Amino acid sequence: MLKDIQVLNEKETRGGFGEGIYAAGKANENVVVLTADLAGSLKLGPFIKDFPNRFVQCGIAEANMIGIAAGLTIGGKIPYTTTFANFSTGRVYDQIRQSVAYSGKNVKICASHAGLTLGEDGATHQILEDIGLMKMLPGMTVIVPCDFNQTKAATIAIADYNGPVYLRFGRPKWPNFTKEDGSDFVIGKAQQLSEGTDISIFACGHMVWKAIEAGRILEEKGLSVELINIHTIKPLDEAAIIASVKKTGCAVTCEEHNILGGLGESVSRVLSSNCPAPVELVGTKDTFGESGKPEELLKKYGLEAVDIVSAAEKAISRKK
Amino acid sequence: MTAKELKNRSVNYRKKILQYIVGANAGHTGGSLSCIDILNVLYNHVLNVSPANFSSPDRDRYIQSKGHTVEALYVVLSDKGFFPEQDLETLCRYQSNYIGHPTKKVNGVEQNTGALGHGLPMAVGNALAAKMDDRDFRVFTLLGDGELPEGSNWEAFLTGSHYKLDNLCAILDYNKLQISGTTAEVCNTEPIDAKLESFGWSVKHVDGHDIEALISTFDALPFEAGKPSFIIAHTVKGKGVSYMEHHVKWHHGVPNEQQYQQALEELDSVTI
């Protein structure tokens, strides 16, 4: 039952990245970190302090950072690039496409401050299209962990995972509830948080916690909820999605991203081909963001627990 | 290899570039002819790169940022023994590895390139990796003059000097023509030497078709300790074929049979 999930604390997912990159760097001397003037925001301090020779400050020149990272892969190095999600993807799409993805480079593109929860800085910095941009690139793995512990685990895991990776996380403090040792995270394997028979909820990133809150409300209403954390958008754990919906008969997807091109469309594609069922998509609706506190923005753009509850009830009502 | 031998090779390379472009009915003729002397001197005099050492971490690296003149690169790589020359009969054909821009599917090619403004940042990354690992190999990249306005190049110029990458050399194939006109008309980048010097690079000009001058320029690398080197190689688009020289229509033009025969006659008549 979702009510049994315990919150350990509230921490920033980017802090999980900072601890993860330190651990990855300590374990593997091939790990190299690049940044475009955002070492503080990405919590790189301990890495820079202990591994100064494996840190490359590129200045605010993101295209160059991606190219340098591609060039650094020679000799087995594993470059992690770090900046905000907006500047990690949209700004440098051609560099990622040609120099990283097409070239099959083992570059880890690590992106903080994704989505609406960036907050006050507003639309210019709140990218809601990055999952789509990255998942469309052939050979690109896309990971959107849900909390501090999982971001740390993912950051460590991708060092040993050969190939280009997009790792997306965020800015605010957020409930931290996955295992501290990261043993419940495996790249490409969906994480089942509850078993149920009435509705499947697939969520990623910060929205996993919102989905837990929504699931608890649905459970109180007497519904049986199957909540699955799709932290790896690509390669997608299609078997887990199909198996769940074969049991429940309908689904809701939840993402802090445009419903065009994100998790919801990936789930819908899998279901329409394998197990057609009603699917409701919770996410932003083809819009830019704006300034405000994360909770204010999530409410305005329909990404609160109540929105997931409504979507679930609608999906259930559409079942034949 | 002597300068005379290199000059003979340049003639031969030009003929092969035309042969395979005519065979494919596709290619970037003018630019391949403008950069071929540079590639000739690089691969036959400068670079510590061969099929035998291509998997060695200590080999020199060459990244062709102006990927569209791939025919010049393929011809030189086949001459160096990276693959049988007859493979080039499949140039630009369906299911051929020898596609219209460099790809690592071809033995000897270091990087996939073709989207402009990518080669230099990757070369900076290679040079940084050499410094990190305390290896002595050098990194070379060939830029087209048309791609010089790409912002990523100027970001990389900054980084190259910031990290004092004197193991890095960028060469500009300065034929002064790009697809829609002269570089001066399209987006004037002059004075290039003063700009690069102000970005912290050490700059030299050279006649990009003068084999002896290219040799002495490359032999002088690095031009200054603690600085990346930039070579402005003044070249002629379509060099070696009278009706192509200085004409932008040969950027992507393919000669017909009569033009091809004339070109071969002109190249054969060169006295070395």
Contacts between the chains, C-beta under 8 A, distances in Angstrom:
chain1	res1	chain2	res2	distance
A	32	B	132	7.4
A	53	B	132	6.4
A	54	B	132	7.1
A	56	B	128	6.4
A	56	B	163	7.9
A	58	B	155	7.8
A	58	B	159	6.2
A	59	B	155	7.7
A	59	B	158	6.8
A	59	B	159	7.4
A	59	B	162	7.7
A	61	B	152	8.0
A	61	B	155	3.6
A	61	B	158	6.8
A	61	B	159	7.1
A	63	B	117	7.6
A	63	B	121	7.0
A	63	B	151	6.8
A	63	B	152	4.2
A	63	B	155	6.1
A	64	B	121	4.7
A	64	B	124	7.3
A	64	B	152	5.6
A	64	B	155	3.4
A	64	B	156	5.1
A	64	B	158	7.8
A	64	B	159	5.9
A	66	B	121	7.3
A	67	B	118	5.9
A	67	B	120	7.4
A	67	B	121	2.3
A	67	B	122	5.0
A	67	B	124	7.1
A	67	B	125	6.5
A	67	B	152	6.3
A	67	B	156	6.7
A	68	B	121	5.4
A	68	B	122	7.4
A	68	B	124	5.2
A	68	B	125	3.9
A	68	B	128	6.5
A	68	B	156	7.6
A	68	B	159	6.6
A	69	B	125	6.4
A	70	B	111	7.8
A	70	B	121	7.5
A	70	B	122	5.1
A	70	B	125	6.1
A	71	B	121	6.7
A	71	B	122	3.8
A	71	B	123	6.3
A	71	B	124	6.2
A	71	B	125	2.0
A	71	B	126	4.4
A	71	B	127	7.7
A	71	B	128	7.2
A	71	B	129	6.8
A	72	B	125	4.2
A	72	B	126	7.6
A	72	B	128	6.1
A	72	B	129	5.0
A	73	B	125	7.7
A	74	B	57	7.4
A	74	B	61	7.4
A	74	B	125	7.9
A	74	B	126	5.8
A	74	B	129	5.2
A	75	B	57	5.4
A	75	B	129	5.5
A	75	B	133	5.7
A	75	B	135	7.8
A	77	B	129	6.0
A	77	B	132	7.6
A	79	B	125	7.8
A	94	B	115	5.7
A	94	B	118	7.9
A	95	B	118	6.7
A	95	B	121	7.4
A	95	B	152	7.0
A	97	B	115	7.7
A	98	B	112	6.8
A	98	B	113	7.7
A	98	B	114	7.1
A	98	B	115	4.2
A	98	B	118	5.6
A	99	B	111	7.8
A	99	B	112	7.7
A	99	B	115	8.0
A	99	B	118	5.1
A	99	B	121	7.3
A	99	B	122	5.9
A	102	B	112	5.5
A	103	B	104	7.0
A	103	B	111	6.5
A	103	B	112	4.4
A	104	B	104	8.0
